[in-house]
Amino acid sequence: MSALALHAPYFVAAWVFAWGLYGIVTSRHFVHLVVCLGVTQTASYVLLTAIGFVAGAPAPVRQGISPTERVVDPIVQAMMLTDVVVEATVIALLLALVVRVHESTRKVTPEGLHELKG
């Protein structure tokens, strides 16, 4: 396997993260900001998949597999599922905050935040 093929998932993860970060930095709308944060979080899925991948290895089902045979890491798969749940929760919370800001100010841009009073 070539070096580029081995490192391609890491480059893709870095590229997705960079685009999401660019969107966060340049965003002038809260919903766009939340979506870009989700894109940035998606880079971790690619990274975790690349870390847990073992070429030619079977799934981590123990039936019929010898104890010395290499398998795909099940811990990384569990971490990715947890990551999906955390991302969904964070996005739901942030979108709920955007709705509350919109109800209070009728704006969904950072310029509207100065109108909020604690």
LUMKOL-721321 format. One record per residue: residue number from 0; residue in three letters; z, x, y of N, C-alpha, C, O in turn. Coordinates in steps of 0.1 Angstrom, whole numbers. Layout:
<gufis>
+-----+------+-------+-------+-------+-------+-------+-------+-------+-------+-------+-------+-------+-------+
| pos | code |  n_zz |  n_xx |  n_yy | ca_zz | ca_xx | ca_yy |  c_zz |  c_xx |  c_yy |  o_zz |  o_xx |  o_yy |
+-----+------+-------+-------+-------+-------+-------+-------+-------+-------+-------+-------+-------+-------+
| NUM |  ALA |     Z |     X |     Y |     Z |     X |     Y |     Z |     X |     Y |     Z |     X |     Y |
...
+-----+------+-------+-------+-------+-------+-------+-------+-------+-------+-------+-------+-------+-------+
</gufis>
This chain:
<gufis>
+-----+------+-------+-------+-------+-------+-------+-------+-------+-------+-------+-------+-------+-------+
| pos | code |  n_zz |  n_xx |  n_yy | ca_zz | ca_xx | ca_yy |  c_zz |  c_xx |  c_yy |  o_zz |  o_xx |  o_yy |
+-----+------+-------+-------+-------+-------+-------+-------+-------+-------+-------+-------+-------+-------+
|   0 |  MET |     0 |     8 |   -12 |     0 |     0 |     0 |     0 |     9 |    12 |     7 |    19 |    13 |
|   1 |  SER |    -8 |     5 |    22 |    -9 |    14 |    34 |     4 |    12 |    43 |    11 |     2 |    42 |
|   2 |  ALA |     6 |    21 |    52 |    17 |    20 |    61 |    16 |     8 |    70 |    26 |     2 |    74 |
|   3 |  LEU |     4 |     5 |    74 |     2 |    -6 |    83 |     6 |   -19 |    76 |    12 |   -28 |    82 |
|   4 |  ALA |     2 |   -21 |    64 |     5 |   -33 |    56 |    20 |   -34 |    54 |    26 |   -45 |    54 |
|   5 |  LEU |    27 |   -23 |    52 |    42 |   -23 |    51 |    49 |   -27 |    63 |    59 |   -34 |    63 |
|   6 |  HIS |    43 |   -23 |    75 |    50 |   -25 |    87 |    45 |   -37 |    95 |    50 |   -40 |   106 |
|   7 |  ALA |    34 |   -44 |    90 |    28 |   -55 |    98 |    38 |   -66 |   101 |    38 |   -71 |   112 |
|   8 |  PRO |    47 |   -70 |    91 |    56 |   -81 |    95 |    66 |   -77 |   106 |    70 |   -86 |   114 |
|   9 |  TYR |    69 |   -65 |   107 |    78 |   -60 |   118 |    71 |   -60 |   131 |    77 |   -64 |   141 |
|  10 |  PHE |    58 |   -57 |   131 |    50 |   -58 |   143 |    48 |   -72 |   147 |    49 |   -75 |   159 |
|  11 |  VAL |    46 |   -81 |   138 |    44 |   -95 |   141 |    58 |  -101 |   147 |    57 |  -108 |   156 |
|  12 |  ALA |    69 |   -97 |   141 |    82 |  -102 |   146 |    84 |   -97 |   160 |    89 |  -104 |   169 |
|  13 |  ALA |    81 |   -84 |   163 |    82 |   -79 |   176 |    73 |   -86 |   186 |    77 |   -88 |   197 |
|  14 |  TRP |    61 |   -89 |   182 |    51 |   -96 |   190 |    56 |  -110 |   194 |    55 |  -114 |   205 |
|  15 |  VAL |    60 |  -117 |   184 |    65 |  -131 |   186 |    77 |  -131 |   195 |    79 |  -139 |   204 |
|  16 |  PHE |    86 |  -121 |   193 |    98 |  -120 |   201 |    94 |  -117 |   216 |   100 |  -122 |   225 |
|  17 |  ALA |    85 |  -107 |   217 |    81 |  -104 |   231 |    74 |  -115 |   238 |    77 |  -117 |   250 |
|  18 |  TRP |    66 |  -123 |   231 |    60 |  -135 |   238 |    70 |  -145 |   242 |    70 |  -152 |   252 |
|  19 |  GLY |    80 |  -148 |   233 |    91 |  -157 |   236 |    99 |  -152 |   248 |   103 |  -160 |   256 |
|  20 |  LEU |   102 |  -139 |   248 |   110 |  -134 |   259 |   102 |  -134 |   272 |   107 |  -137 |   283 |
|  21 |  TYR |    89 |  -132 |   272 |    80 |  -133 |   283 |    81 |  -148 |   289 |    81 |  -150 |   301 |
|  22 |  GLY |    80 |  -157 |   280 |    81 |  -171 |   284 |    94 |  -175 |   290 |    95 |  -182 |   300 |
|  23 |  ILE |   105 |  -169 |   285 |   118 |  -172 |   290 |   119 |  -166 |   304 |   124 |  -173 |   314 |
|  24 |  VAL |   114 |  -154 |   306 |   115 |  -147 |   319 |   107 |  -154 |   330 |   111 |  -155 |   341 |
|  25 |  THR |    95 |  -159 |   326 |    86 |  -165 |   336 |    87 |  -180 |   337 |    80 |  -186 |   345 |
|  26 |  SER |    96 |  -186 |   329 |    97 |  -201 |   329 |   102 |  -206 |   342 |   112 |  -201 |   348 |
|  27 |  ARG |    96 |  -217 |   347 |   101 |  -224 |   359 |   105 |  -239 |   355 |   106 |  -247 |   364 |
|  28 |  HIS |   106 |  -242 |   343 |   109 |  -255 |   338 |   119 |  -254 |   326 |   117 |  -246 |   317 |
|  29 |  PHE |   129 |  -262 |   326 |   140 |  -261 |   316 |   135 |  -264 |   302 |   139 |  -257 |   292 |
|  30 |  VAL |   126 |  -273 |   300 |   121 |  -277 |   287 |   112 |  -265 |   282 |   113 |  -261 |   270 |
|  31 |  HIS |   104 |  -259 |   290 |    96 |  -248 |   287 |   105 |  -236 |   283 |   102 |  -229 |   273 |
|  32 |  LEU |   116 |  -234 |   290 |   126 |  -224 |   287 |   132 |  -226 |   273 |   133 |  -216 |   266 |
|  33 |  VAL |   135 |  -238 |   270 |   141 |  -241 |   257 |   131 |  -238 |   245 |   134 |  -233 |   235 |
|  34 |  VAL |   119 |  -242 |   248 |   108 |  -240 |   238 |   106 |  -225 |   236 |   104 |  -220 |   224 |
|  35 |  CYS |   105 |  -217 |   247 |   104 |  -203 |   246 |   115 |  -196 |   239 |   114 |  -186 |   231 |
|  36 |  LEU |   127 |  -201 |   241 |   139 |  -196 |   233 |   137 |  -199 |   218 |   141 |  -190 |   210 |
|  37 |  GLY |   132 |  -210 |   215 |   129 |  -213 |   201 |   119 |  -204 |   195 |   120 |  -200 |   183 |
|  38 |  VAL |   108 |  -200 |   203 |    98 |  -191 |   198 |   105 |  -177 |   196 |   102 |  -170 |   186 |
|  39 |  THR |   113 |  -173 |   205 |   121 |  -160 |   204 |   129 |  -160 |   191 |   130 |  -150 |   184 |
|  40 |  GLN |   136 |  -171 |   188 |   144 |  -172 |   176 |   135 |  -172 |   164 |   140 |  -167 |   153 |
|  41 |  THR |   123 |  -177 |   164 |   114 |  -177 |   153 |   111 |  -163 |   148 |   108 |  -161 |   137 |
|  42 |  ALA |   111 |  -153 |   157 |   109 |  -139 |   153 |   119 |  -135 |   143 |   115 |  -126 |   135 |
|  43 |  SER |   131 |  -140 |   143 |   140 |  -136 |   133 |   136 |  -141 |   119 |   140 |  -135 |   109 |
|  44 |  TYR |   129 |  -152 |   118 |   124 |  -157 |   105 |   115 |  -147 |    99 |   116 |  -143 |    87 |
|  45 |  VAL |   106 |  -142 |   107 |    96 |  -132 |   102 |   103 |  -119 |    98 |   100 |  -113 |    88 |
|  46 |  LEU |   113 |  -115 |   106 |   120 |  -103 |   103 |   128 |  -104 |    91 |   128 |   -95 |    82 |
|  47 |  LEU |   135 |  -115 |    89 |   143 |  -117 |    77 |   134 |  -118 |    64 |   138 |  -113 |    54 |
|  48 |  THR |   123 |  -125 |    66 |   113 |  -125 |    54 |   108 |  -111 |    51 |   107 |  -108 |    39 |
|  49 |  ALA |   105 |  -103 |    61 |   101 |   -89 |    58 |   112 |   -81 |    52 |   109 |   -73 |    43 |
|  50 |  ILE |   124 |   -83 |    56 |   135 |   -75 |    50 |   138 |   -79 |    36 |   140 |   -70 |    28 |
|  51 |  GLY |   137 |   -91 |    33 |   140 |   -96 |    19 |   129 |   -95 |     9 |   131 |   -97 |    -3 |
|  52 |  PHE |   117 |   -92 |    14 |   105 |   -91 |     5 |   105 |   -79 |    -4 |   108 |   -68 |     1 |
|  53 |  VAL |   102 |   -81 |   -17 |   101 |   -70 |   -26 |    87 |   -72 |   -33 |    86 |   -83 |   -40 |
|  54 |  ALA |    78 |   -63 |   -32 |    65 |   -65 |   -37 |    65 |   -66 |   -52 |    71 |   -58 |   -60 |
|  55 |  GLY |    59 |   -77 |   -57 |    58 |   -80 |   -72 |    71 |   -84 |   -78 |    71 |   -86 |   -90 |
|  56 |  ALA |    81 |   -87 |   -70 |    94 |   -91 |   -76 |    94 |  -107 |   -78 |    88 |  -114 |   -69 |
|  57 |  PRO |   101 |  -111 |   -88 |   102 |  -126 |   -90 |   113 |  -132 |   -81 |   120 |  -125 |   -75 |
|  58 |  ALA |   113 |  -145 |   -82 |   124 |  -152 |   -74 |   137 |  -149 |   -81 |   138 |  -145 |   -93 |
|  59 |  PRO |   148 |  -150 |   -73 |   161 |  -146 |   -79 |   167 |  -156 |   -88 |   179 |  -159 |   -87 |
|  60 |  VAL |   160 |  -162 |   -97 |   165 |  -171 |  -108 |   168 |  -162 |  -119 |   160 |  -155 |  -125 |
|  61 |  ARG |   181 |  -162 |  -124 |   185 |  -152 |  -134 |   181 |  -155 |  -148 |   182 |  -146 |  -157 |
|  62 |  GLN |   177 |  -167 |  -151 |   173 |  -170 |  -165 |   160 |  -163 |  -169 |   150 |  -164 |  -162 |
|  63 |  GLY |   161 |  -155 |  -179 |   150 |  -148 |  -184 |   146 |  -135 |  -177 |   136 |  -129 |  -180 |
|  64 |  ILE |   155 |  -131 |  -168 |   153 |  -118 |  -161 |   163 |  -108 |  -165 |   175 |  -112 |  -165 |
|  65 |  SER |   159 |   -96 |  -168 |   169 |   -86 |  -172 |   177 |   -82 |  -160 |   172 |   -83 |  -149 |
|  66 |  PRO |   190 |   -78 |  -162 |   198 |   -74 |  -151 |   193 |   -62 |  -143 |   197 |   -60 |  -132 |
|  67 |  THR |   184 |   -54 |  -149 |   180 |   -42 |  -142 |   167 |   -45 |  -134 |   162 |   -36 |  -126 |
|  68 |  GLU |   161 |   -56 |  -136 |   148 |   -59 |  -129 |   151 |   -63 |  -114 |   160 |   -69 |  -111 |
|  69 |  ARG |   142 |   -58 |  -106 |   143 |   -60 |   -91 |   138 |   -74 |   -88 |   128 |   -79 |   -93 |
|  70 |  VAL |   145 |   -81 |   -80 |   142 |   -95 |   -76 |   142 |   -96 |   -61 |   148 |   -87 |   -54 |
|  71 |  VAL |   137 |  -106 |   -55 |   138 |  -109 |   -41 |   152 |  -112 |   -37 |   159 |  -118 |   -45 |
|  72 |  ASP |   157 |  -107 |   -26 |   171 |  -108 |   -22 |   174 |  -122 |   -18 |   169 |  -127 |    -9 |
|  73 |  PRO |   183 |  -129 |   -26 |   187 |  -143 |   -22 |   196 |  -144 |   -10 |   196 |  -154 |    -4 |
|  74 |  ILE |   203 |  -133 |    -6 |   212 |  -133 |     5 |   203 |  -135 |    18 |   207 |  -142 |    27 |
|  75 |  VAL |   192 |  -128 |    19 |   183 |  -129 |    30 |   177 |  -143 |    31 |   176 |  -148 |    42 |
|  76 |  GLN |   174 |  -149 |    20 |   169 |  -163 |    20 |   180 |  -172 |    25 |   177 |  -181 |    33 |
|  77 |  ALA |   192 |  -170 |    21 |   203 |  -179 |    26 |   205 |  -177 |    41 |   208 |  -186 |    49 |
|  78 |  MET |   204 |  -164 |    46 |   205 |  -161 |    60 |   194 |  -168 |    68 |   197 |  -173 |    79 |
|  79 |  MET |   182 |  -169 |    63 |   171 |  -175 |    70 |   174 |  -190 |    71 |   171 |  -196 |    81 |
|  80 |  LEU |   178 |  -196 |    60 |   181 |  -211 |    61 |   192 |  -213 |    71 |   192 |  -223 |    79 |
|  81 |  THR |   202 |  -205 |    72 |   213 |  -206 |    82 |   207 |  -204 |    96 |   211 |  -211 |   105 |
|  82 |  ASP |   198 |  -195 |    97 |   192 |  -193 |   110 |   184 |  -205 |   115 |   184 |  -208 |   127 |
|  83 |  VAL |   177 |  -212 |   106 |   170 |  -224 |   109 |   180 |  -235 |   114 |   177 |  -242 |   124 |
|  84 |  VAL |   191 |  -236 |   108 |   201 |  -247 |   112 |   207 |  -243 |   125 |   209 |  -252 |   134 |
|  85 |  VAL |   210 |  -230 |   127 |   215 |  -226 |   140 |   205 |  -228 |   151 |   209 |  -233 |   162 |
|  86 |  GLU |   193 |  -225 |   149 |   182 |  -227 |   159 |   181 |  -242 |   163 |   180 |  -245 |   175 |
|  87 |  ALA |   181 |  -250 |   153 |   180 |  -265 |   155 |   191 |  -270 |   164 |   190 |  -278 |   173 |
|  88 |  THR |   203 |  -265 |   161 |   215 |  -269 |   168 |   215 |  -264 |   182 |   218 |  -272 |   191 |
|  89 |  VAL |   211 |  -252 |   184 |   211 |  -246 |   198 |   200 |  -253 |   206 |   203 |  -257 |   218 |
|  90 |  ILE |   189 |  -256 |   200 |   178 |  -263 |   208 |   182 |  -277 |   211 |   180 |  -282 |   222 |
|  91 |  ALA |   189 |  -284 |   202 |   193 |  -298 |   205 |   204 |  -298 |   216 |   203 |  -306 |   224 |
|  92 |  LEU |   213 |  -288 |   216 |   223 |  -287 |   226 |   217 |  -284 |   240 |   220 |  -291 |   249 |
|  93 |  LEU |   208 |  -275 |   240 |   201 |  -271 |   253 |   193 |  -283 |   258 |   193 |  -285 |   270 |
|  94 |  LEU |   186 |  -290 |   249 |   178 |  -302 |   254 |   187 |  -313 |   259 |   184 |  -320 |   268 |
|  95 |  ALA |   199 |  -314 |   253 |   209 |  -324 |   258 |   213 |  -320 |   272 |   215 |  -329 |   280 |
|  96 |  LEU |   216 |  -307 |   274 |   219 |  -303 |   287 |   208 |  -305 |   297 |   211 |  -308 |   309 |
|  97 |  VAL |   196 |  -303 |   293 |   184 |  -306 |   302 |   184 |  -320 |   306 |   182 |  -324 |   318 |
|  98 |  VAL |   187 |  -329 |   296 |   187 |  -343 |   299 |   198 |  -347 |   309 |   196 |  -355 |   318 |
|  99 |  ARG |   210 |  -341 |   308 |   221 |  -343 |   317 |   218 |  -338 |   331 |   221 |  -345 |   341 |
| 100 |  VAL |   211 |  -326 |   332 |   207 |  -321 |   345 |   197 |  -330 |   351 |   198 |  -333 |   363 |
| 101 |  HIS |   188 |  -335 |   343 |   178 |  -345 |   349 |   184 |  -358 |   353 |   180 |  -363 |   364 |
| 102 |  GLU |   194 |  -363 |   346 |   200 |  -375 |   350 |   208 |  -373 |   363 |   209 |  -382 |   372 |
| 103 |  SER |   213 |  -361 |   365 |   221 |  -358 |   377 |   213 |  -355 |   389 |   216 |  -359 |   401 |
| 104 |  THR |   202 |  -348 |   388 |   194 |  -343 |   399 |   180 |  -348 |   400 |   174 |  -346 |   410 |
| 105 |  ARG |   175 |  -355 |   389 |   162 |  -359 |   388 |   152 |  -347 |   389 |   140 |  -349 |   392 |
| 106 |  LYS |   156 |  -336 |   385 |   148 |  -324 |   385 |   151 |  -316 |   372 |   162 |  -317 |   367 |
| 107 |  VAL |   141 |  -309 |   367 |   143 |  -300 |   355 |   139 |  -286 |   358 |   133 |  -279 |   349 |
| 108 |  THR |   141 |  -282 |   370 |   138 |  -268 |   374 |   150 |  -261 |   379 |   160 |  -268 |   383 |
| 109 |  PRO |   151 |  -248 |   379 |   163 |  -241 |   383 |   166 |  -244 |   398 |   178 |  -243 |   402 |
| 110 |  GLU |   156 |  -247 |   406 |   159 |  -250 |   420 |   168 |  -263 |   422 |   175 |  -264 |   432 |
| 111 |  GLY |   168 |  -272 |   412 |   176 |  -284 |   413 |   190 |  -282 |   409 |   198 |  -291 |   411 |
| 112 |  LEU |   194 |  -270 |   404 |   208 |  -268 |   400 |   217 |  -266 |   411 |   229 |  -269 |   410 |
| 113 |  HIS |   213 |  -262 |   423 |   222 |  -261 |   434 |   228 |  -274 |   439 |   238 |  -274 |   446 |
| 114 |  GLU |   222 |  -285 |   435 |   227 |  -298 |   438 |   238 |  -303 |   430 |   246 |  -312 |   433 |
| 115 |  LEU |   240 |  -296 |   418 |   251 |  -300 |   409 |   265 |  -295 |   415 |   266 |  -284 |   420 |
| 116 |  LYS |   274 |  -303 |   414 |   288 |  -300 |   419 |   297 |  -301 |   407 |   296 |  -311 |   400 |
| 117 |  GLY |   307 |  -292 |   405 |   316 |  -292 |   394 |   327 |  -302 |   396 |   335 |  -303 |   388 |
+-----+------+-------+-------+-------+-------+-------+-------+-------+-------+-------+-------+-------+-------+
</gufis>
